[in-house]
Amino acid sequence: MESSIRQVKSVKAIKVKTDRSLSEKIFLFFIYAFSGAFALICFIPFWLVFINSFAAESSIKRSGYQLIPQNFSLDAYQYLMNGRQIASSYAVSMTVTIIGTVLAVLITAMYAYVLSHPKVKYRNVLSFLTYFTMIFGAGLVGFYILIANWLHLKDSLWALILPYMLNPFFAFIMVSFFRTLPYEINEAATIDGANDLKIFFKIIMPISKPVIATVGLFYALQYWNDFFLALMFIDDYKLHPLQMMIRQLISNINIGAYVGGSQTTYTQPLPTYSVQLATVCVTIGPIFFLYPFIQRYFVKGITIGALKG
């Protein structure tokens, strides 16, 4: 009996799928064609950067960037690996991104929990002050004086970490998520003798993985892609992150110092264009491989932050 019912349901499902009108088929074909074309357009720039990083410098100068280069070469990657700056910049970017993301997510989550807690007396005042910083800033001069002169963080990795530790927009995303959690959880834990710290770290944080993953990805991208702080506060090229290194390579400033300087044993002409593309390929790797692991949390966290106020 049950098998016959399943067969009937499967037949109905097949009929529903096959009995589409001509207008629906045309509409679906248009949607699939548009989505495929849009995906292809988005993929072409990445492909050009990747494939031309293996192109010979003479081929790029002669024919420009091609979908399939005529001459392939590993000179750009060999030139990068001959110097020490690529490893040094990679270490700086990894250190800043990991430490900065962990500390920023922790501080932002604790601050957002305070703003969302219904029994915090001055939470509305704190929310207004947080929102005020999103509209008005202290200006570039005041920001530089604070970091370089007052805190004395110039030529320090903390100058790349500290300014981004608390983002008001990310804090409000977390506030929106925390407000969706039933407050009865806090009351039950308080009755059992748990204090605020224990409630936050033992209960709130474990059930907040979607928003933590979303905000964590935002912070990681912000730290990994930033070069502005390094441009302002880092004069020692040994402390330059990868994005600052790319900027210097693209502008052809001090390229020899970034890939080994006078100690390099590379005797051929400098592969300027292919080096730029190869550097982009090397630096985009960690973020490219990180995103698929937290993608399932990403949409949910963004939706909660967009709909809840």
C-alpha positions as CSV (number, residue, x, y, z in Angstrom):
1,M,0.0,0.0,0.0
2,E,2.7,2.4,1.0
3,S,4.8,1.6,-2.1
4,S,1.8,2.3,-4.4
5,I,1.2,5.7,-2.7
6,R,4.9,6.6,-3.2
7,Q,4.6,5.7,-6.9
8,V,1.5,7.9,-7.3
9,K,3.3,10.8,-5.6
10,S,6.3,10.4,-7.8
11,V,4.2,10.3,-10.9
12,K,2.4,13.5,-9.8
13,A,5.7,15.1,-9.2
14,I,6.9,14.2,-12.6
15,K,3.8,15.5,-14.2
16,V,4.1,18.8,-12.3
17,K,7.7,19.2,-13.6
18,T,6.9,18.3,-17.2
19,D,3.5,20.1,-17.5
20,R,5.1,23.6,-17.7
21,S,3.7,26.2,-20.0
22,L,5.7,27.6,-22.9
23,S,6.0,31.0,-21.1
24,E,7.4,29.3,-18.0
25,K,9.9,27.4,-20.0
26,I,11.0,30.6,-21.8
27,F,11.2,32.4,-18.4
28,L,13.4,29.6,-16.9
29,F,15.6,29.6,-20.0
30,F,16.1,33.3,-19.7
31,I,16.9,33.1,-16.0
32,Y,19.4,30.3,-16.5
33,A,21.0,32.0,-19.4
34,F,21.2,35.3,-17.6
35,S,22.7,33.7,-14.4
36,G,25.2,31.7,-16.5
37,A,26.3,34.8,-18.4
38,F,26.6,36.9,-15.2
39,A,28.7,34.1,-13.6
40,L,30.9,34.0,-16.6
41,I,31.4,37.7,-16.6
42,C,32.4,37.6,-12.9
43,F,34.7,34.7,-13.5
44,I,36.6,36.2,-16.5
45,P,38.6,38.8,-14.4
46,F,39.8,36.1,-12.0
47,W,40.7,33.8,-14.8
48,L,42.7,36.6,-16.5
49,V,44.7,37.3,-13.3
50,F,45.4,33.6,-12.7
51,I,46.3,32.5,-16.2
52,N,48.4,35.6,-17.1
53,S,50.4,35.2,-13.9
54,F,51.9,32.2,-15.7
55,A,52.5,34.1,-18.9
56,A,55.9,35.3,-20.1
57,E,56.6,39.0,-19.6
58,S,57.3,39.4,-23.3
59,S,53.9,37.8,-24.2
60,I,52.0,40.3,-21.9
61,K,53.9,43.3,-23.3
62,R,53.3,42.1,-26.9
63,S,49.7,40.9,-26.8
64,G,48.3,42.2,-23.5
65,Y,46.3,40.1,-21.1
66,Q,44.9,37.0,-22.9
67,L,42.4,34.3,-22.0
68,I,45.1,31.7,-23.0
69,P,48.6,33.2,-23.2
70,Q,50.9,32.2,-26.1
71,N,54.0,31.6,-23.9
72,F,53.9,30.3,-20.4
73,S,56.6,31.0,-17.8
74,L,57.2,30.6,-14.1
75,D,59.6,33.5,-13.9
76,A,57.2,35.7,-11.9
77,Y,56.7,33.0,-9.1
78,Q,60.5,32.2,-9.1
79,Y,61.2,35.9,-8.7
80,L,58.8,36.3,-5.8
81,M,60.2,33.2,-4.0
82,N,63.8,34.4,-4.4
83,G,63.1,37.3,-2.1
84,R,62.2,37.3,1.6
85,Q,59.5,40.0,1.6
86,I,56.7,37.7,0.3
87,A,57.2,35.4,3.3
88,S,57.5,38.4,5.7
89,S,54.4,40.1,4.4
90,Y,52.5,36.8,4.5
91,A,53.5,36.4,8.1
92,V,52.4,39.9,8.9
93,S,49.0,39.6,7.2
94,M,48.3,36.2,8.8
95,T,49.3,37.5,12.3
96,V,47.2,40.7,11.9
97,T,44.2,38.8,10.5
98,I,44.1,36.0,13.0
99,I,44.8,38.1,16.1
100,G,42.7,41.0,14.9
101,T,39.7,38.8,14.0
102,V,39.6,36.9,17.2
103,L,39.9,40.0,19.4
104,A,37.5,42.0,17.3
105,V,34.8,39.3,17.3
106,L,35.2,38.9,21.1
107,I,35.1,42.6,21.9
108,T,32.2,43.3,19.4
109,A,30.2,40.3,20.8
110,M,30.6,41.4,24.4
111,Y,29.7,45.0,23.5
112,A,26.7,44.0,21.4
113,Y,25.5,41.8,24.3
114,V,25.6,44.8,26.6
115,L,23.6,46.8,24.1
116,S,21.0,44.1,23.7
117,H,20.6,43.2,27.4
118,P,17.2,44.6,28.6
119,K,18.4,45.2,32.1
120,V,21.5,47.4,31.3
121,K,20.6,50.9,32.5
122,Y,22.4,53.0,29.9
123,R,22.2,50.7,26.9
124,N,20.2,53.4,24.9
125,V,22.9,56.0,25.5
126,L,25.6,53.6,24.4
127,S,23.6,52.7,21.3
128,F,23.3,56.4,20.4
129,L,27.0,56.9,20.9
130,T,27.8,53.9,18.8
131,Y,25.5,55.1,16.0
132,F,26.9,58.6,16.3
133,T,30.4,57.3,15.4
134,M,28.9,55.8,12.2
135,I,27.9,59.3,11.0
136,F,30.6,61.6,12.3
137,G,34.3,60.8,12.6
138,A,37.3,62.5,14.2
139,G,39.0,63.1,10.9
140,L,42.2,61.8,9.5
141,V,44.5,64.2,11.4
142,G,42.9,63.4,14.7
143,F,43.1,59.7,14.0
144,Y,46.8,59.9,13.1
145,I,47.6,61.9,16.2
146,L,45.8,59.4,18.4
147,I,47.5,56.3,17.0
148,A,51.0,57.7,16.3
149,N,51.5,60.4,18.9
150,W,49.4,59.5,21.9
151,L,49.4,55.7,21.7
152,H,52.9,55.5,20.1
153,L,51.9,52.6,17.8
154,K,53.8,53.7,14.7
155,D,55.8,50.9,13.1
156,S,53.9,48.4,15.3
157,L,51.5,45.6,14.4
158,W,49.0,47.0,16.9
159,A,48.6,50.0,14.6
160,L,47.1,47.5,12.1
161,I,44.9,45.7,14.6
162,L,43.6,48.2,17.2
163,P,41.7,50.7,14.9
164,Y,39.4,48.0,13.5
165,M,38.7,46.1,16.8
166,L,35.2,47.5,17.1
167,N,33.1,48.3,14.1
168,P,29.7,49.9,14.9
169,F,27.9,48.3,11.9
170,F,29.1,44.8,12.9
171,A,28.1,45.5,16.5
172,F,24.5,46.3,15.5
173,I,24.3,43.1,13.4
174,M,25.2,41.2,16.6
175,V,22.7,43.3,18.6
176,S,20.0,42.3,16.2
177,F,20.8,38.7,16.6
178,F,21.1,38.7,20.4
179,R,17.7,40.4,20.6
180,T,16.1,37.3,18.9
181,L,17.3,35.0,21.7
182,P,14.8,34.4,24.5
183,Y,15.6,36.3,27.6
184,E,14.2,33.3,29.6
185,I,17.6,31.6,29.0
186,N,19.4,34.3,31.0
187,E,16.8,34.1,33.8
188,A,17.1,30.3,34.0
189,A,20.9,30.5,34.1
190,T,20.7,33.2,36.8
191,I,18.5,31.1,39.0
192,D,21.0,28.2,38.6
193,G,23.7,30.5,40.0
194,A,25.5,31.6,36.8
195,N,26.9,35.1,36.6
196,D,26.9,37.3,33.4
197,L,30.3,36.2,32.2
198,K,29.4,32.5,32.5
199,I,26.0,33.1,30.8
200,F,27.8,34.9,27.9
201,F,30.6,32.4,27.3
202,K,28.8,29.2,28.2
203,I,25.3,29.9,26.7
204,I,25.1,32.9,24.4
205,M,28.3,32.3,22.4
206,P,27.7,28.7,21.6
207,I,24.2,29.4,20.2
208,S,25.4,32.5,18.3
209,K,27.5,30.7,15.7
210,P,25.7,32.1,12.6
211,V,26.3,35.8,13.5
212,I,29.8,35.1,14.9
213,A,30.8,33.4,11.6
214,T,29.3,36.2,9.6
215,V,31.0,39.0,11.6
216,G,34.2,37.0,11.8
217,L,34.3,36.8,8.0
218,F,33.7,40.6,7.7
219,Y,36.5,41.3,10.1
220,A,38.9,38.8,8.4
221,L,38.2,40.4,5.0
222,Q,38.7,43.9,6.5
223,Y,42.0,43.0,8.1
224,W,43.3,41.0,5.2
225,N,42.5,43.5,2.5
226,D,43.5,46.7,4.4
227,F,46.5,48.6,3.3
228,F,45.5,52.1,4.4
229,L,46.7,51.7,8.0
230,A,50.0,50.3,6.8
231,L,50.3,53.3,4.4
232,M,49.8,55.7,7.3
233,F,51.6,54.1,10.2
234,I,54.2,51.6,8.9
235,D,57.4,52.9,7.5
236,D,59.5,49.7,8.0
237,Y,58.9,47.7,4.8
238,K,59.6,44.5,6.8
239,L,56.3,45.1,8.6
240,H,54.3,45.7,5.5
241,P,51.3,43.4,5.0
242,L,50.5,41.7,1.6
243,Q,48.1,44.4,0.4
244,M,50.7,47.1,1.0
245,M,53.2,45.0,-0.9
246,I,50.8,44.7,-3.8
247,R,50.3,48.4,-3.8
248,Q,54.1,49.0,-4.0
249,L,54.5,46.5,-6.7
250,I,51.8,47.9,-8.8
251,S,53.2,51.4,-8.5
252,N,56.7,50.1,-9.2
253,I,58.1,51.7,-6.1
254,N,61.0,49.9,-4.4
255,I,60.2,46.7,-6.1
256,G,63.7,45.4,-5.7
257,A,63.6,45.7,-1.9
258,Y,60.3,43.8,-1.8
259,V,61.6,40.7,-3.6
260,G,65.1,40.5,-2.3
261,G,66.9,43.8,-3.2
262,S,70.6,43.5,-4.0
263,Q,70.8,40.0,-2.6
264,T,68.6,38.5,-5.3
265,T,70.2,36.1,-7.8
266,Y,67.7,36.8,-10.5
267,T,69.6,37.9,-13.6
268,Q,66.8,38.2,-16.2
269,P,64.8,41.4,-16.8
270,L,62.2,42.1,-14.1
271,P,58.8,40.5,-15.0
272,T,56.8,43.5,-13.8
273,Y,53.3,42.7,-15.0
274,S,53.4,39.0,-14.3
275,V,54.9,39.7,-10.8
276,Q,51.9,41.8,-10.0
277,L,49.4,39.1,-11.1
278,A,51.4,36.4,-9.3
279,T,51.3,38.4,-6.1
280,V,47.6,38.8,-6.3
281,C,47.2,35.0,-6.8
282,V,49.4,34.3,-3.8
283,T,47.7,36.8,-1.5
284,I,44.1,35.9,-2.4
285,G,44.4,32.2,-1.4
286,P,43.5,32.2,2.3
287,I,40.3,34.2,2.0
288,F,39.4,32.2,-1.1
289,F,39.6,28.9,0.7
290,L,38.1,30.3,4.0
291,Y,34.7,31.4,2.6
292,P,33.2,28.0,1.6
293,F,33.5,26.7,5.2
294,I,31.4,29.5,6.7
295,Q,29.1,30.2,3.7
296,R,26.2,28.3,5.4
297,Y,26.3,30.8,8.3
298,F,26.8,33.9,6.1
299,V,23.3,34.3,4.6
300,K,21.5,33.6,7.9
301,G,23.6,36.1,9.8
302,I,23.1,38.8,7.2
303,T,19.4,38.2,7.0
304,I,19.0,38.5,10.8
305,G,21.0,41.7,10.8
306,A,19.0,43.2,8.0
307,L,15.5,42.4,9.2
308,K,15.7,42.8,13.0
309,G,16.0,46.3,14.4
